[in-house]
Amino acid sequence: MLKFFIVIAVFAAVTYLVTRMLQERGEGGGPAVRRRPQRPSQPPRPIAPDDDMDFLRDLDRKRRHPTDPDES
């Protein structure tokens, strides 16, 4: 009984490896999986104004000092 499970495990591993190798070469019969090209590393940008710390700091300053002469 143990030999049967070992044979099944080896068969499954070989089948998996062959399938992966064929997919990587693009001969798997299905559409080839295309990966997106990596974007050059850039610093993360704020998504919205409330994510921008400078914007929030400026709003807080304006709220605390509404008659600040810097306001135009």
Backbone as XML, in Angstrom:
<?xml version="1.0"?>
<chain id="A" units="angstrom">
  <residue number="1" name="MET">
    <atom name="N" x="0.818" y="-1.189" z="0.000"/>
    <atom name="CA" x="0.000" y="0.000" z="0.000"/>
    <atom name="C" x="0.864" y="1.256" z="0.000"/>
  </residue>
  <residue number="2" name="LEU">
    <atom name="N" x="1.936" y="1.286" z="0.767"/>
    <atom name="CA" x="2.828" y="2.433" z="0.822"/>
    <atom name="C" x="3.507" y="2.653" z="-0.527"/>
  </residue>
  <residue number="3" name="LYS">
    <atom name="N" x="3.864" y="1.545" z="-1.212"/>
    <atom name="CA" x="4.488" y="1.667" z="-2.531"/>
    <atom name="C" x="3.546" y="2.355" z="-3.516"/>
  </residue>
  <residue number="4" name="PHE">
    <atom name="N" x="2.263" y="2.054" z="-3.422"/>
    <atom name="CA" x="1.270" y="2.669" z="-4.305"/>
    <atom name="C" x="1.259" y="4.191" z="-4.121"/>
  </residue>
  <residue number="5" name="PHE">
    <atom name="N" x="1.249" y="4.661" z="-2.881"/>
    <atom name="CA" x="1.244" y="6.099" z="-2.611"/>
    <atom name="C" x="2.536" y="6.761" z="-3.064"/>
  </residue>
  <residue number="6" name="ILE">
    <atom name="N" x="3.661" y="6.072" z="-2.935"/>
    <atom name="CA" x="4.934" y="6.620" z="-3.394"/>
    <atom name="C" x="4.922" y="6.767" z="-4.911"/>
  </residue>
  <residue number="7" name="VAL">
    <atom name="N" x="4.406" y="5.748" z="-5.611"/>
    <atom name="CA" x="4.317" y="5.814" z="-7.073"/>
    <atom name="C" x="3.402" y="6.963" z="-7.493"/>
  </residue>
  <residue number="8" name="ILE">
    <atom name="N" x="2.278" y="7.122" z="-6.831"/>
    <atom name="CA" x="1.350" y="8.211" z="-7.151"/>
    <atom name="C" x="2.017" y="9.567" z="-6.899"/>
  </residue>
  <residue number="9" name="ALA">
    <atom name="N" x="2.744" y="9.719" z="-5.795"/>
    <atom name="CA" x="3.414" y="10.981" z="-5.469"/>
    <atom name="C" x="4.483" y="11.304" z="-6.504"/>
  </residue>
  <residue number="10" name="VAL">
    <atom name="N" x="5.266" y="10.312" z="-6.909"/>
    <atom name="CA" x="6.304" y="10.534" z="-7.919"/>
    <atom name="C" x="5.661" y="10.896" z="-9.257"/>
  </residue>
  <residue number="11" name="PHE">
    <atom name="N" x="4.604" y="10.208" z="-9.626"/>
    <atom name="CA" x="3.908" y="10.508" z="-10.879"/>
    <atom name="C" x="3.353" y="11.935" z="-10.862"/>
  </residue>
  <residue number="12" name="ALA">
    <atom name="N" x="2.765" y="12.343" z="-9.748"/>
    <atom name="CA" x="2.215" y="13.694" z="-9.640"/>
    <atom name="C" x="3.326" y="14.744" z="-9.730"/>
  </residue>
  <residue number="13" name="ALA">
    <atom name="N" x="4.453" y="14.498" z="-9.087"/>
    <atom name="CA" x="5.561" y="15.453" z="-9.124"/>
    <atom name="C" x="6.119" y="15.579" z="-10.542"/>
  </residue>
  <residue number="14" name="VAL">
    <atom name="N" x="6.295" y="14.465" z="-11.238"/>
    <atom name="CA" x="6.822" y="14.489" z="-12.597"/>
    <atom name="C" x="5.836" y="15.207" z="-13.526"/>
  </residue>
  <residue number="15" name="THR">
    <atom name="N" x="4.556" y="14.918" z="-13.380"/>
    <atom name="CA" x="3.541" y="15.568" z="-14.204"/>
    <atom name="C" x="3.540" y="17.075" z="-13.966"/>
  </residue>
  <residue number="16" name="TYR">
    <atom name="N" x="3.641" y="17.479" z="-12.715"/>
    <atom name="CA" x="3.670" y="18.902" z="-12.379"/>
    <atom name="C" x="4.891" y="19.578" z="-13.004"/>
  </residue>
  <residue number="17" name="LEU">
    <atom name="N" x="6.053" y="18.977" z="-12.864"/>
    <atom name="CA" x="7.278" y="19.581" z="-13.395"/>
    <atom name="C" x="7.236" y="19.685" z="-14.920"/>
  </residue>
  <residue number="18" name="VAL">
    <atom name="N" x="6.742" y="18.648" z="-15.595"/>
    <atom name="CA" x="6.658" y="18.681" z="-17.054"/>
    <atom name="C" x="5.674" y="19.764" z="-17.498"/>
  </residue>
  <residue number="19" name="THR">
    <atom name="N" x="4.547" y="19.865" z="-16.814"/>
    <atom name="CA" x="3.554" y="20.886" z="-17.154"/>
    <atom name="C" x="4.123" y="22.282" z="-16.977"/>
  </residue>
  <residue number="20" name="ARG">
    <atom name="N" x="4.823" y="22.508" z="-15.873"/>
    <atom name="CA" x="5.432" y="23.825" z="-15.637"/>
    <atom name="C" x="6.463" y="24.155" z="-16.709"/>
  </residue>
  <residue number="21" name="MET">
    <atom name="N" x="7.262" y="23.187" z="-17.091"/>
    <atom name="CA" x="8.293" y="23.414" z="-18.097"/>
    <atom name="C" x="7.651" y="23.761" z="-19.446"/>
  </residue>
  <residue number="22" name="LEU">
    <atom name="N" x="6.585" y="23.067" z="-19.807"/>
    <atom name="CA" x="5.903" y="23.357" z="-21.068"/>
    <atom name="C" x="5.241" y="24.729" z="-21.040"/>
  </residue>
  <residue number="23" name="GLN">
    <atom name="N" x="4.665" y="25.128" z="-19.917"/>
    <atom name="CA" x="4.037" y="26.442" z="-19.824"/>
    <atom name="C" x="5.068" y="27.547" z="-19.939"/>
  </residue>
  <residue number="24" name="GLU">
    <atom name="N" x="6.222" y="27.378" z="-19.347"/>
    <atom name="CA" x="7.266" y="28.395" z="-19.414"/>
    <atom name="C" x="7.786" y="28.554" z="-20.836"/>
  </residue>
  <residue number="25" name="ARG">
    <atom name="N" x="7.819" y="27.491" z="-21.598"/>
    <atom name="CA" x="8.277" y="27.559" z="-22.987"/>
    <atom name="C" x="7.176" y="28.040" z="-23.912"/>
  </residue>
  <residue number="26" name="GLY">
    <atom name="N" x="5.948" y="28.124" z="-23.430"/>
    <atom name="CA" x="4.846" y="28.600" z="-24.246"/>
    <atom name="C" x="4.231" y="27.526" z="-25.109"/>
  </residue>
  <residue number="27" name="GLU">
    <atom name="N" x="4.471" y="26.265" z="-24.815"/>
    <atom name="CA" x="3.932" y="25.170" z="-25.615"/>
    <atom name="C" x="2.867" y="24.396" z="-24.847"/>
  </residue>
  <residue number="28" name="GLY">
    <atom name="N" x="2.238" y="25.041" z="-23.886"/>
    <atom name="CA" x="1.260" y="24.357" z="-23.059"/>
    <atom name="C" x="-0.092" y="24.197" z="-23.711"/>
  </residue>
  <residue number="29" name="GLY">
    <atom name="N" x="-0.274" y="24.732" z="-24.906"/>
    <atom name="CA" x="-1.548" y="24.597" z="-25.577"/>
    <atom name="C" x="-2.504" y="25.729" z="-25.258"/>
  </residue>
  <residue number="30" name="GLY">
    <atom name="N" x="-2.294" y="26.415" z="-24.161"/>
    <atom name="CA" x="-3.149" y="27.537" z="-23.780"/>
    <atom name="C" x="-2.424" y="28.841" z="-24.055"/>
  </residue>
  <residue number="31" name="PRO">
    <atom name="N" x="-3.074" y="29.930" z="-23.746"/>
    <atom name="CA" x="-2.413" y="31.217" z="-23.956"/>
    <atom name="C" x="-1.231" y="31.391" z="-23.008"/>
  </residue>
  <residue number="32" name="ALA">
    <atom name="N" x="-0.183" y="31.972" z="-23.532"/>
    <atom name="CA" x="1.004" y="32.186" z="-22.711"/>
    <atom name="C" x="0.723" y="33.293" z="-21.700"/>
  </residue>
  <residue number="33" name="VAL">
    <atom name="N" x="1.200" y="33.109" z="-20.508"/>
    <atom name="CA" x="1.009" y="34.099" z="-19.458"/>
    <atom name="C" x="2.056" y="35.185" z="-19.643"/>
  </residue>
  <residue number="34" name="ARG">
    <atom name="N" x="1.585" y="36.409" z="-19.796"/>
    <atom name="CA" x="2.519" y="37.526" z="-19.960"/>
    <atom name="C" x="2.577" y="38.297" z="-18.658"/>
  </residue>
  <residue number="35" name="ARG">
    <atom name="N" x="3.769" y="38.557" z="-18.230"/>
    <atom name="CA" x="3.952" y="39.320" z="-17.005"/>
    <atom name="C" x="4.149" y="40.776" z="-17.348"/>
  </residue>
  <residue number="36" name="ARG">
    <atom name="N" x="3.634" y="41.647" z="-16.496"/>
    <atom name="CA" x="3.825" y="43.074" z="-16.707"/>
    <atom name="C" x="5.279" y="43.437" z="-16.478"/>
  </residue>
  <residue number="37" name="PRO">
    <atom name="N" x="5.809" y="44.319" z="-17.294"/>
    <atom name="CA" x="7.191" y="44.749" z="-17.050"/>
    <atom name="C" x="7.262" y="45.551" z="-15.757"/>
  </residue>
  <residue number="38" name="GLN">
    <atom name="N" x="8.359" y="45.394" z="-15.060"/>
    <atom name="CA" x="8.554" y="46.111" z="-13.810"/>
    <atom name="C" x="8.731" y="47.592" z="-14.090"/>
  </residue>
  <residue number="39" name="ARG">
    <atom name="N" x="8.043" y="48.419" z="-13.339"/>
    <atom name="CA" x="8.215" y="49.856" z="-13.456"/>
    <atom name="C" x="9.473" y="50.251" z="-12.699"/>
  </residue>
  <residue number="40" name="PRO">
    <atom name="N" x="10.182" y="51.261" z="-13.190"/>
    <atom name="CA" x="11.352" y="51.707" z="-12.453"/>
    <atom name="C" x="10.937" y="52.161" z="-11.063"/>
  </residue>
  <residue number="41" name="SER">
    <atom name="N" x="11.808" y="51.917" z="-10.113"/>
    <atom name="CA" x="11.428" y="52.249" z="-8.742"/>
    <atom name="C" x="11.326" y="53.759" z="-8.584"/>
  </residue>
  <residue number="42" name="GLN">
    <atom name="N" x="10.166" y="54.169" z="-8.170"/>
    <atom name="CA" x="9.886" y="55.575" z="-7.939"/>
    <atom name="C" x="9.332" y="55.704" z="-6.531"/>
  </residue>
  <residue number="43" name="PRO">
    <atom name="N" x="9.537" y="56.860" z="-5.930"/>
    <atom name="CA" x="8.950" y="57.019" z="-4.606"/>
    <atom name="C" x="7.430" y="56.986" z="-4.701"/>
  </residue>
  <residue number="44" name="PRO">
    <atom name="N" x="6.768" y="56.413" z="-3.726"/>
    <atom name="CA" x="5.306" y="56.343" z="-3.789"/>
    <atom name="C" x="4.698" y="57.737" z="-3.760"/>
  </residue>
  <residue number="45" name="ARG">
    <atom name="N" x="3.682" y="57.919" z="-4.586"/>
    <atom name="CA" x="3.013" y="59.215" z="-4.668"/>
    <atom name="C" x="1.762" y="59.184" z="-3.811"/>
  </residue>
  <residue number="46" name="PRO">
    <atom name="N" x="1.378" y="60.341" z="-3.260"/>
    <atom name="CA" x="0.109" y="60.390" z="-2.528"/>
    <atom name="C" x="-1.051" y="60.120" z="-3.485"/>
  </residue>
  <residue number="47" name="ILE">
    <atom name="N" x="-2.031" y="59.388" z="-3.008"/>
    <atom name="CA" x="-3.174" y="59.042" z="-3.844"/>
    <atom name="C" x="-4.204" y="60.165" z="-3.818"/>
  </residue>
  <residue number="48" name="ALA">
    <atom name="N" x="-4.381" y="60.785" z="-2.685"/>
    <atom name="CA" x="-5.358" y="61.859" z="-2.541"/>
    <atom name="C" x="-4.743" y="62.949" z="-1.673"/>
  </residue>
  <residue number="49" name="PRO">
    <atom name="N" x="-5.326" y="64.146" z="-1.685"/>
    <atom name="CA" x="-4.748" y="65.224" z="-0.879"/>
    <atom name="C" x="-4.647" y="64.881" z="0.600"/>
  </residue>
  <residue number="50" name="ASP">
    <atom name="N" x="-5.577" y="64.087" z="1.101"/>
    <atom name="CA" x="-5.509" y="63.779" z="2.527"/>
    <atom name="C" x="-4.406" y="62.768" z="2.857"/>
  </residue>
  <residue number="51" name="ASP">
    <atom name="N" x="-3.706" y="62.268" z="1.861"/>
    <atom name="CA" x="-2.553" y="61.402" z="2.094"/>
    <atom name="C" x="-1.253" y="62.191" z="2.098"/>
  </residue>
  <residue number="52" name="ASP">
    <atom name="N" x="-1.307" y="63.440" z="1.682"/>
    <atom name="CA" x="-0.109" y="64.264" z="1.568"/>
    <atom name="C" x="0.120" y="64.994" z="2.889"/>
  </residue>
  <residue number="53" name="MET">
    <atom name="N" x="1.217" y="64.658" z="3.562"/>
    <atom name="CA" x="1.487" y="65.229" z="4.884"/>
    <atom name="C" x="1.698" y="66.738" z="4.817"/>
  </residue>
  <residue number="54" name="ASP">
    <atom name="N" x="2.312" y="67.251" z="3.772"/>
    <atom name="CA" x="2.513" y="68.695" z="3.651"/>
    <atom name="C" x="1.168" y="69.415" z="3.512"/>
  </residue>
  <residue number="55" name="PHE">
    <atom name="N" x="0.270" y="68.846" z="2.740"/>
    <atom name="CA" x="-1.055" y="69.420" z="2.558"/>
    <atom name="C" x="-1.803" y="69.472" z="3.886"/>
  </residue>
  <residue number="56" name="LEU">
    <atom name="N" x="-1.759" y="68.365" z="4.641"/>
    <atom name="CA" x="-2.444" y="68.316" z="5.923"/>
    <atom name="C" x="-1.841" y="69.300" z="6.920"/>
  </residue>
  <residue number="57" name="ARG">
    <atom name="N" x="-0.524" y="69.405" z="6.906"/>
    <atom name="CA" x="0.153" y="70.334" z="7.807"/>
    <atom name="C" x="-0.260" y="71.772" z="7.489"/>
  </residue>
  <residue number="58" name="ASP">
    <atom name="N" x="-0.342" y="72.108" z="6.208"/>
    <atom name="CA" x="-0.731" y="73.444" z="5.803"/>
    <atom name="C" x="-2.188" y="73.729" z="6.191"/>
  </residue>
  <residue number="59" name="LEU">
    <atom name="N" x="-3.072" y="72.750" z="6.019"/>
    <atom name="CA" x="-4.465" y="72.934" z="6.426"/>
    <atom name="C" x="-4.567" y="73.170" z="7.929"/>
  </residue>
  <residue number="60" name="ASP">
    <atom name="N" x="-3.804" y="72.396" z="8.693"/>
    <atom name="CA" x="-3.831" y="72.559" z="10.142"/>
    <atom name="C" x="-3.328" y="73.940" z="10.532"/>
  </residue>
  <residue number="61" name="ARG">
    <atom name="N" x="-2.276" y="74.409" z="9.879"/>
    <atom name="CA" x="-1.731" y="75.743" z="10.176"/>
    <atom name="C" x="-2.764" y="76.812" z="9.834"/>
  </residue>
  <residue number="62" name="LYS">
    <atom name="N" x="-3.440" y="76.680" z="8.718"/>
    <atom name="CA" x="-4.449" y="77.660" z="8.323"/>
    <atom name="C" x="-5.639" y="77.650" z="9.277"/>
  </residue>
  <residue number="63" name="ARG">
    <atom name="N" x="-5.990" y="76.486" z="9.779"/>
    <atom name="CA" x="-7.116" y="76.395" z="10.703"/>
    <atom name="C" x="-6.776" y="77.039" z="12.049"/>
  </residue>
  <residue number="64" name="ARG">
    <atom name="N" x="-5.555" y="76.845" z="12.497"/>
    <atom name="CA" x="-5.149" y="77.421" z="13.786"/>
    <atom name="C" x="-4.951" y="78.927" z="13.702"/>
  </residue>
  <residue number="65" name="HIS">
    <atom name="N" x="-4.473" y="79.418" z="12.581"/>
    <atom name="CA" x="-4.180" y="80.847" z="12.399"/>
    <atom name="C" x="-4.910" y="81.353" z="11.153"/>
  </residue>
  <residue number="66" name="PRO">
    <atom name="N" x="-6.201" y="81.586" z="11.252"/>
    <atom name="CA" x="-6.964" y="81.972" z="10.047"/>
    <atom name="C" x="-6.596" y="83.349" z="9.497"/>
  </residue>
  <residue number="67" name="THR">
    <atom name="N" x="-6.000" y="84.225" z="10.293"/>
    <atom name="CA" x="-5.636" y="85.562" z="9.793"/>
    <atom name="C" x="-4.151" y="85.661" z="9.512"/>
  </residue>
  <residue number="68" name="ASP">
    <atom name="N" x="-3.545" y="84.549" z="9.150"/>
    <atom name="CA" x="-2.112" y="84.515" z="8.841"/>
    <atom name="C" x="-1.838" y="85.383" z="7.611"/>
  </residue>
  <residue number="69" name="PRO">
    <atom name="N" x="-0.837" y="86.263" z="7.659"/>
    <atom name="CA" x="-0.559" y="87.143" z="6.505"/>
    <atom name="C" x="-0.071" y="86.390" z="5.261"/>
  </residue>
  <residue number="70" name="ASP">
    <atom name="N" x="0.342" y="85.122" z="5.401"/>
    <atom name="CA" x="0.815" y="84.354" z="4.242"/>
    <atom name="C" x="-0.337" y="83.982" z="3.315"/>
  </residue>
  <residue number="71" name="GLU">
    <atom name="N" x="-1.561" y="84.017" z="3.835"/>
    <atom name="CA" x="-2.701" y="83.647" z="2.992"/>
    <atom name="C" x="-2.982" y="84.729" z="1.976"/>
  </residue>
  <residue number="72" name="SER">
    <atom name="N" x="-3.265" y="84.314" z="0.766"/>
    <atom name="CA" x="-3.559" y="85.283" z="-0.289"/>
    <atom name="C" x="-4.954" y="85.079" z="-0.798"/>
  </residue>
</chain>
